[in-house]
Amino acid sequence: MPFSSLDADLAARRAQHLFRQRTVLGSPQGAQVQVGGQMLLNFCSNDYLGLANHPDIILAAQQGAQRWGVGSGSAHLVAGHYAVHEAFEQCAANWVGKPAALSFCTGYMANLAVVTALVGRGDAVFADKLNHASLNDACQLSRADFKRFAHNDMAALERLLATSTAARKLIAVDAVFSMDGDIAPLADLLRLAEQYDAWLYLDDAHGFGVLGDGRGSMAHAGLESPRVIYMATLGKAAGVAGAFVAAEQVVIDYLINFARPYIYTTAAPPLLAEALLVSLDLIEQDGWRRERLQQQIACLRTALAGRGLMPSATPIQPLLAPDSAAALAWSATLRERGYWLAAIRPPTVPTPRLRICLSAAHEVAGVAALADEITRLLDQA
């Protein structure tokens, strides 16, 4: 059997310090987690607001299971669309200032659904080179002309748009880039979308709940346009699971009828929608969580100024490493000292790094202690 080629590929990954393995947690998400019997300060999680283990959300999920059961039983278009799904979609649309919304089981699925439904052969999709893998996969699978531009290079994007004769044009970008933590130039992107008659699709997986008083990157940038199609994931700042797409009603109706990843999959359990309704309330009410995040960002950036942190005003704070071996060694050393940080390496990113993720669940003192450990580690390198 052709396993030898698989072994060879895996051996090459190991030799390049790029082999990946899963880490098993023995506790819920939080500022501290149990890994291998050891309690670690957790700087790996995208639980930016500290909601993943919130008692009110847990109670809502428990009560949702009692009312609706565990499984949804079917696809949304058959017998799996519950009243609570509908209620969540309406609340999500209202929260981000859009006429309608559609919920998905994952953000990956949402990206596949939107891009492959809206563009195809004869169309064109324009994408930032640092977009998330799910957006890249969606663009390739759409069979549209896939045009990539250098990161946040609006001049390059305009040149591509100006020469395109595609019937439909879609600009697709991360609103907050997941590995760099920087924010896309949304106003400039919208201006180009309007000038060249394109849609602007924003993957706001890492901005929703965090930016714009919790309403996301679109609100943070002060944008409001029917051209914007907005996607947010719900397993990060919202603390639960899934995603939603918010847009004009005609776009949502079109997705319901043409988006295969939506049509041909079982709906998420309705108990999650119950949990998400409570999560939306907490995102709106608990502004202190975002205030604490800003304090932590300032603390970390001040302490590690000039030590290799990439520019970022979000909870994603990448620390560049000279190579993949160093990134892995840094991560292992910090873990021995009680801190859990992920080493991110190619092909996920072009340059190896530690990806420091801050959360409202952290205390500023814990962030300061991490900065001290990193400083000590770099001084010893």
BELZIUR-V481660 format. One record per residue. N is the residue number from 0. PSI is psi in whole degrees, -180 to 180 (* if undefined). OMEGA is omega in degrees with one decimal (NA if undefined). D_CENTER is the distance of its C-alpha to the mean C-alpha in Angstrom with 2 decimals. Layout:
((N:PSI:OMEGA:D_CENTER) (N:PSI:OMEGA:D_CENTER))
This chain:
((0:153:-171.1:38.27) (1:47:178.4:35.85) (2:-21:-176.2:34.08) (3:-36:179.2:35.46) (4:-33:176.5:33.10) (5:-44:178.0:30.11) (6:-40:-179.2:31.69) (7:-42:178.7:32.20) (8:-41:178.9:28.61) (9:-38:177.9:27.50) (10:-38:177.8:30.28) (11:-40:177.1:29.15) (12:-43:179.4:25.65) (13:-43:-178.0:27.40) (14:-28:-179.2:29.72) (15:7:-177.9:26.96) (16:36:-177.7:25.16) (17:6:179.9:22.21) (18:138:-176.2:22.87) (19:141:176.4:20.09) (20:152:178.4:20.84) (21:147:174.5:19.23) (22:131:-176.2:19.86) (23:123:176.9:21.27) (24:145:177.9:20.77) (25:19:-178.3:23.79) (26:167:174.1:22.51) (27:165:173.3:19.87) (28:147:178.1:16.80) (29:-177:177.8:18.08) (30:-30:173.7:19.19) (31:140:177.6:21.46) (32:157:178.1:21.08) (33:123:178.9:23.76) (34:118:179.7:23.44) (35:35:180.0:26.64) (36:0:-178.6:28.70) (37:136:174.6:27.62) (38:126:-177.1:25.87) (39:145:167.8:23.32) (40:125:-167.0:21.53) (41:108:175.4:17.88) (42:31:177.8:15.77) (43:-25:-165.8:13.32) (44:148:172.3:11.32) (45:16:177.9:8.07) (46:68:-167.2:10.63) (47:-32:-177.7:10.90) (48:2:179.4:13.66) (49:35:-176.0:15.45) (50:-9:-172.4:15.53) (51:-24:179.6:14.94) (52:29:-178.2:18.71) (53:132:-174.8:20.04) (54:-34:179.6:23.50) (55:-36:178.1:23.35) (56:-39:176.2:20.30) (57:-45:-180.0:22.04) (58:-41:179.5:25.20) (59:-40:177.9:23.69) (60:-41:178.2:22.43) (61:-46:178.9:25.91) (62:-34:176.5:27.69) (63:-38:177.7:25.57) (64:-39:178.1:26.63) (65:-36:-177.4:30.19) (66:-44:-170.1:30.18) (67:-9:-171.8:28.28) (68:-170:-175.7:28.50) (69:-52:-178.1:25.82) (70:154:177.0:25.26) (71:-24:172.1:24.84) (72:-21:-173.6:27.49) (73:175:172.6:26.62) (74:160:179.9:24.44) (75:-36:-174.7:23.80) (76:0:178.3:26.57) (77:-82:-179.6:29.09) (78:27:-173.8:29.33) (79:12:-179.6:25.84) (80:108:-173.4:24.90) (81:164:179.9:25.88) (82:-35:-178.8:26.78) (83:-31:171.1:23.96) (84:-47:-179.5:21.39) (85:-42:-179.2:23.17) (86:-43:178.9:23.22) (87:-44:-178.9:19.50) (88:-41:178.2:18.87) (89:-43:179.6:21.49) (90:-41:179.9:20.16) (91:-43:178.2:16.59) (92:-45:179.0:18.26) (93:-40:-175.6:20.58) (94:-38:-178.5:18.05) (95:5:173.2:16.27) (96:37:178.0:19.71) (97:155:-177.0:19.74) (98:-32:-174.2:22.61) (99:163:179.7:20.90) (100:160:179.1:17.82) (101:132:-177.0:17.21) (102:150:-178.9:15.34) (103:161:180.0:13.94) (104:-31:179.9:13.76) (105:162:174.1:10.31) (106:-36:177.1:7.56) (107:-46:179.6:9.40) (108:-39:179.3:12.51) (109:-44:179.1:11.67) (110:-44:177.2:11.18) (111:-42:-177.2:14.32) (112:-50:-174.3:16.12) (113:-51:-173.4:15.82) (114:-46:-177.3:16.55) (115:-24:177.4:19.25) (116:-39:-171.6:20.87) (117:-29:-179.5:21.18) (118:151:178.4:22.35) (119:-153:179.8:24.67) (120:135:-178.4:27.81) (121:-9:177.7:29.29) (122:177:179.3:26.07) (123:142:175.6:23.78) (124:134:-175.1:20.08) (125:122:-169.0:19.28) (126:139:173.8:16.16) (127:141:-177.0:15.21) (128:-17:178.1:16.00) (129:15:176.6:12.93) (130:156:177.0:10.55) (131:151:-178.6:8.20) (132:-35:-178.7:10.76) (133:-36:175.6:10.10) (134:-43:178.5:11.07) (135:-44:178.6:13.93) (136:-42:179.6:15.12) (137:-43:-180.0:15.21) (138:-43:-180.0:17.17) (139:-41:-177.9:19.54) (140:-20:-178.5:20.18) (141:-23:-175.9:20.94) (142:8:172.3:24.08) (143:164:174.3:23.79) (144:117:-171.3:24.76) (145:108:-177.9:21.67) (146:123:179.4:21.98) (147:143:178.4:19.81) (148:154:-179.1:20.41) (149:151:-171.2:20.20) (150:120:176.5:17.28) (151:25:-179.0:17.71) (152:95:-176.1:21.28) (153:-30:177.4:22.38) (154:-42:178.3:25.89) (155:-42:178.4:24.86) (156:-43:-178.8:22.83) (157:-38:178.0:25.90) (158:-40:178.4:28.19) (159:-44:-179.8:26.31) (160:-40:-175.3:26.28) (161:-29:-177.9:29.93) (162:1:-177.3:31.15) (163:136:174.8:29.30) (164:19:-176.9:31.54) (165:149:178.4:28.93) (166:-46:176.5:29.52) (167:141:179.0:25.94) (168:134:179.3:23.47) (169:122:171.5:19.70) (170:123:-176.7:17.68) (171:122:-179.1:14.05) (172:153:162.6:11.66) (173:133:174.5:8.28) (174:-41:169.1:9.25) (175:125:-175.0:7.93) (176:127:-164.9:8.07) (177:-26:-176.8:6.12) (178:-19:178.0:9.66) (179:-27:178.2:11.89) (180:1:-180.0:10.47) (181:163:-174.8:12.55) (182:135:178.8:12.41) (183:152:177.5:13.59) (184:78:-168.2:17.18) (185:-40:-179.8:16.54) (186:-42:178.5:20.23) (187:-39:177.7:21.48) (188:-42:179.0:19.25) (189:-39:178.1:20.57) (190:-43:178.8:24.05) (191:-37:176.9:23.97) (192:-41:178.9:22.71) (193:-41:-177.2:25.67) (194:-36:-174.6:28.08) (195:19:172.9:27.47) (196:57:179.6:26.86) (197:160:166.6:23.31) (198:154:172.7:20.34) (199:113:-179.9:17.23) (200:120:-177.2:14.00) (201:119:171.0:10.98) (202:102:-174.7:7.38) (203:40:-178.9:6.38) (204:-37:-173.6:3.01) (205:5:176.8:4.33) (206:-29:-179.2:7.71) (207:133:-179.2:8.66) (208:-22:-174.3:11.19) (209:-48:-175.6:11.47) (210:164:175.3:12.97) (211:45:-176.4:15.90) (212:30:178.5:17.39) (213:-11:-178.9:14.37) (214:-10:172.5:14.48) (215:-175:-173.1:11.69) (216:-34:179.3:12.03) (217:-45:176.7:14.64) (218:-39:178.8:16.81) (219:-38:-179.6:16.38) (220:-4:-179.5:17.84) (221:32:-177.6:20.42) (222:144:172.9:19.74) (223:111:-177.3:21.25) (224:140:175.7:22.11) (225:-16:178.3:22.58) (226:-21:-176.5:21.28) (227:126:171.0:17.68) (228:122:-166.3:15.69) (229:130:176.0:12.61) (230:135:175.0:9.64) (231:139:173.5:7.53) (232:158:-169.6:6.12) (233:10:177.1:8.67) (234:8:-179.4:8.36) (235:-103:-177.7:6.89) (236:-33:-179.2:9.13) (237:-20:172.1:11.03) (238:11:-176.0:12.00) (239:-107:-179.3:12.89) (240:157:175.1:11.47) (241:-164:-178.6:10.91) (242:166:170.5:9.74) (243:154:173.9:12.05) (244:130:-180.0:13.25) (245:136:-174.9:15.67) (246:-173:173.3:18.45) (247:152:-177.2:22.24) (248:-38:-179.0:24.12) (249:-34:178.0:25.39) (250:-45:179.4:21.93) (251:-43:177.3:21.06) (252:-39:179.8:24.54) (253:-43:178.9:24.11) (254:-41:179.1:20.97) (255:-32:-176.3:22.88) (256:-23:-172.8:25.69) (257:-11:-176.1:24.25) (258:102:-173.9:20.74) (259:-40:178.5:21.75) (260:-21:174.8:18.57) (261:-45:-172.7:19.06) (262:-41:-167.1:22.84) (263:43:174.8:23.42) (264:152:178.0:21.43) (265:139:-179.9:22.26) (266:153:175.3:20.63) (267:152:178.6:18.57) (268:135:-179.9:21.06) (269:-23:178.2:22.16) (270:-30:178.3:22.11) (271:-35:177.1:18.30) (272:-38:175.7:18.86) (273:-44:178.7:21.42) (274:-38:-177.7:19.09) (275:-32:175.8:16.49) (276:-41:177.2:19.40) (277:-39:178.3:20.23) (278:-44:178.2:16.71) (279:-40:177.5:16.82) (280:-43:-179.6:20.23) (281:-39:177.1:19.19) (282:-40:-179.4:16.40) (283:-43:-170.3:19.25) (284:-35:-169.9:22.01) (285:65:177.3:20.75) (286:-23:179.9:20.43) (287:-26:179.2:21.66) (288:-43:177.3:18.34) (289:-36:177.0:16.92) (290:-41:178.8:20.33) (291:-39:177.2:20.18) (292:-44:-179.9:16.89) (293:-37:176.2:18.70) (294:-41:-178.8:21.68) (295:-41:178.3:19.87) (296:-46:-179.9:18.29) (297:-42:179.9:21.84) (298:-50:-176.7:23.44) (299:-45:-176.1:21.51) (300:-35:176.8:21.84) (301:-43:-176.8:25.51) (302:-31:-176.2:26.29) (303:22:178.2:24.77) (304:130:179.2:25.89) (305:10:-176.8:27.15) (306:13:174.8:25.90) (307:5:174.7:23.17) (308:135:174.7:20.12) (309:155:179.1:18.24) (310:124:179.5:18.16) (311:133:175.8:15.28) (312:16:-177.4:15.59) (313:175:179.7:12.32) (314:-9:176.9:11.90) (315:113:-175.8:10.73) (316:95:-177.1:14.28) (317:137:176.7:15.12) (318:112:-174.8:18.77) (319:143:177.6:20.29) (320:154:-179.3:22.66) (321:-30:179.1:25.67) (322:176:-177.1:24.84) (323:-37:179.1:23.09) (324:-42:179.1:26.07) (325:-41:179.5:25.81) (326:-44:178.2:22.12) (327:-41:-179.5:23.02) (328:-43:177.5:26.14) (329:-47:-179.0:24.50) (330:-43:-179.0:22.01) (331:-41:-179.8:25.04) (332:-45:179.2:27.23) (333:-36:177.6:24.87) (334:-40:176.6:24.44) (335:-29:-178.7:28.25) (336:5:173.2:28.31) (337:15:-178.1:26.02) (338:132:-177.7:22.58) (339:112:177.8:19.65) (340:140:-177.9:17.44) (341:136:170.3:15.76) (342:116:-178.9:17.48) (343:128:-172.0:15.24) (344:167:172.2:17.63) (345:150:4.3:18.37) (346:3:179.4:17.57) (347:-41:179.1:13.89) (348:155:177.7:14.94) (349:-27:-178.4:18.37) (350:130:-178.7:19.40) (351:153:-178.0:19.21) (352:164:161.0:17.90) (353:132:178.7:17.18) (354:104:-179.0:13.67) (355:119:-179.5:14.62) (356:122:-179.9:12.22) (357:153:-177.7:14.11) (358:149:174.3:14.41) (359:-17:177.1:16.92) (360:-21:178.5:18.46) (361:155:167.5:19.77) (362:147:179.0:23.11) (363:-35:178.5:23.74) (364:-37:177.7:26.51) (365:-38:177.2:24.20) (366:-43:178.4:22.09) (367:-40:179.1:25.46) (368:-40:176.1:26.70) (369:-46:179.5:23.76) (370:-39:178.0:24.51) (371:-42:179.9:28.15) (372:-41:179.5:27.47) (373:-42:177.3:25.43) (374:-45:178.8:28.27) (375:-41:179.9:30.81) (376:-45:-178.7:29.04) (377:-35:178.5:28.89) (378:-29:-179.4:32.50) (379:-14:-176.4:33.57) (380:*:NA:31.88))
